[in-house]
Amino acid sequence: AMNMKKVVALVHPHDRDFFTENVRQCRTMPMTRSFTHRIVKADGGIRTVTRRIQSFGDEEGTVTHLSGTLQDITEQKAAEKQIREQTHFLHRVLETSPDMVSIMDLPSKKVQYLNEETFAAHGFSPKQMLTKSREELVNIIHEEDRPVLATYYESLAVASDDETVTAKYRAKNSRGQWKWFFVRGRVFQRDEHGTVTQILNVIEDITQREQAQLELIRLKEQLAQKATDKYLTLFNSIDEGFYLLEVEFDENGKAVDFLYHEENPAAVRIMATSMRGKRISEFSTGYEPYWFDIFGSVALTGESQRLERYAAPNQKWFSFYVTKIGDEKSRQIALIFQDITDRKQAEEDMRESEERKAFLLKLSDVLGPLTDIAAIQYTACELLAQTLGVSRVYYGEVTDDDQHIVVKTGFAAADEMKISGTFHMESFGPQIINELRKGKALIVENIRDKTDLTAEEKANYAALSLESFAVFSLVKNNRFSATLNIHNNTPRRWREGELFIMKETAERIWTAVQRARAEAGLKEFTLKLEQQVEERTADLQESKEILQSVFDASLHAIILFETV
């Protein structure tokens, strides 16, 4: 059984005093402590862990027993290097963000980084923010909100790497204006003991939203009394979209439709249409069920909600606040919303950038040791297919006569037809081949949408269970040389990041194949050279032996002549 002596024995010798002191403090009174230290595994390996110890006491406060948890954070240290490498890229992205972003030391709260242009746009001098002392930074926070931020920093100091801590507060900018902000914070860096040393803050200016919400609350009673003129004047002046709508329910109490009573100009601009006097069912029937669940819940319970959701019919992301209007029997709700599609796209672009880096690194790793051309082509096609989740990927090379494409191997998912062999270019049609000869990519998201296909071409695609595809051509030395073909058995919208790794994979297959051929040629040349050296050495040896024989015979004749 595990006891404290055995636990201490596992602790790294340099960390035992630190560990023992934390345990001792937990034994003085009931408490919870989290700290980081190293352990030594049975095989000698050293791991870094975060330990959480909770002590329990009796009614008199005397500690009776301890319990704890352990988390291995060794891999987190390796991730820190990657974070540093991404700093430049992150800096460029953050400078274009509409939100203020800062990196702050803990516990000093010294600002180490901020996106200067965004801070300046919100009325904060970047130079002053970077040079202000801790006390000066506290002074720009509204006195009533200082405890809120204190709790925010305390929570981040003990937060996990995946945890997001939020707070809402007021601050005075360099222009003397009080503004409302909503901050989302995460752990950005830890020291070798796992203690949080830096945090990342993403700060959104919600002044207009807060003012609108406060005004909305204030006007609820006025709305109930039909005082809508002043109400609409307010919402006609804000940048956020506004709707006053009524939720309609079926006999089972399930929200099934929305009737729009009022809207502001911003709502018309964001949605590109007027909804006043219409039902959502007249506009589209493709809205996700969660819209009905959320609006229905607010109308029934009166509990306001602030959320972010995607609306497929609009192809937009929305940030919205929804609250009930009127008394308990009312089914009216007010909705304040913003289009945050650009922000979501920026987040998606960042995620895809990291995925592209990981894929290309893995592709380099798997292709590096390979020398067989077929193995190079298959391995790259398999990795790309599995990464994209497509049904088929294959690589073809153009023959020297420029009339055929040879497919040696390729990857096909289970139950999918494999493609290999030699194919005449005429079978692809002159239009496609002409495009490929120019080095252009062919991207088709849904074959059924193409109206220029012949009946034979449609039959060929159907035989391959092909619904969407992408073809990348490689033109080398002004010659159409190879293609990389990606097939999918369902329609698919190819994202920019996916097209990027397809093109990069094609280029890397070409490079790896040329390298393999060059190495094979060099190996063959070396073998021939060695053979020629061996043959020449044998000839020289034979000549030497002949000369030696002649010399020996001549020497014998000379000796006989001298004797006579």
Summary of the structure (lengths in Angstrom):
residues: 564
radius of gyration: 36.2
end to end distance: 107.9
largest distance: 152.3
contacts: 1553
relative contact order: 0.05
helix: 46%
strand: 28%
